[in-house]
Amino acid sequence: MKKLIVASVALAAFVAAPAFAANDMVGMNMSTSASKASSTRALTDAEVKKVNAETGMVTLKHGALESVGMPPMTMAFKAKNAAMVKQVHEGDKVKVRVENVNGTLTIVKLEKQS
């Protein structure tokens, strides 16, 4: 009988736990999520250091990439499409947005600066 009572109490506690957890979020300010989303859409200044049309890679000397948590550095990135690779040359100033696409850091937006 003791085992049945202990099991019943444990089951009741397990079932009630999600109800308490759901109430933990009441009154929480979620506005920071919106500001984070907008910062991941920002473009970062960069300079094209190398273009490899065969592999679809563009080497950039870039500022901080907040969308992927990367500090300023020089690194090669996969371009989202071949048109991006064809529009830039070594030395070009660009603005880019890099995102993690299926585990690969990818240039998803590229604007050539004049």
C-alpha positions in Angstrom: 0.0 0.0 0.0 2.9 2.4 0.8 4.3 1.9 -2.7 1.0 2.7 -4.3 0.7 6.0 -2.2 4.3 7.0 -3.1 3.8 6.2 -6.8 0.6 8.3 -6.8 2.2 11.3 -5.1 5.2 11.1 -7.5 2.8 10.9 -10.5 0.7 13.8 -9.2 3.9 15.9 -8.8 5.1 15.1 -12.3 1.7 16.0 -13.9 1.4 19.3 -11.9 5.0 20.4 -12.7 4.3 21.7 -16.2 1.4 23.8 -14.9 3.7 25.6 -12.5 6.4 26.0 -15.1 3.9 27.6 -17.6 3.1 30.3 -15.0 6.7 31.2 -14.5 6.7 33.2 -17.7 3.7 35.4 -16.7 4.8 39.1 -16.7 8.1 38.4 -18.4 9.2 41.1 -20.8 9.7 39.4 -24.2 10.6 42.6 -26.1 14.3 41.7 -26.2 13.5 38.9 -28.6 12.2 41.4 -31.2 15.4 43.6 -30.8 17.6 40.5 -31.3 15.7 39.5 -34.4 16.2 42.9 -35.9 20.0 42.9 -35.1 20.4 39.6 -36.9 19.0 41.3 -40.0 21.6 44.0 -40.0 24.3 44.1 -42.6 28.0 44.2 -41.8 30.7 46.1 -43.6 33.3 43.9 -45.3 36.0 43.9 -48.0 36.4 41.1 -50.5 39.8 39.5 -50.2 39.4 36.6 -52.6 36.7 35.1 -54.9 36.6 31.4 -55.9 33.9 30.9 -58.5 34.6 27.1 -58.7 33.8 26.5 -55.0 31.3 29.4 -54.5 33.4 30.8 -51.7 34.1 34.4 -51.0 36.9 35.4 -48.5 35.9 38.5 -46.5 37.7 40.8 -44.1 34.6 41.6 -42.1 33.4 43.5 -39.0 31.6 41.7 -36.2 28.9 39.3 -37.5 26.3 39.5 -34.7 23.9 37.1 -36.4 26.4 34.3 -35.9 28.3 35.7 -32.9 31.6 36.1 -34.7 34.2 38.9 -34.0 35.9 40.8 -36.8 38.3 38.7 -38.9 39.1 37.5 -42.3 37.4 34.2 -43.4 36.0 32.4 -46.4 32.2 31.9 -46.6 30.0 30.0 -48.9 27.8 32.3 -51.1 24.1 31.6 -51.1 24.1 31.6 -55.0 26.5 31.9 -57.9 25.2 35.4 -58.8 26.7 36.7 -55.6 30.1 35.3 -56.5 30.0 36.8 -60.0 29.1 40.3 -58.9 32.2 40.9 -56.6 35.9 41.1 -57.2 39.0 41.3 -54.9 39.1 44.7 -53.2 35.4 45.4 -53.4 33.7 47.0 -50.4 30.5 45.2 -49.6 27.8 44.9 -46.9 26.9 41.3 -46.0 24.6 39.2 -43.8 26.0 35.8 -42.9 23.8 33.1 -41.3 24.3 29.5 -40.3 22.5 27.6 -43.0 22.4 23.8 -42.3 25.7 24.1 -40.3 27.5 26.1 -43.0 28.2 29.9 -42.5 26.7 31.3 -45.6 26.5 34.8 -47.1 22.7 35.2 -47.5 22.7 38.9 -48.5 25.5 40.8 -50.3 25.3 44.4 -51.4 28.3 45.9 -53.4 29.1 49.4 -52.2 30.1 52.1 -54.7 
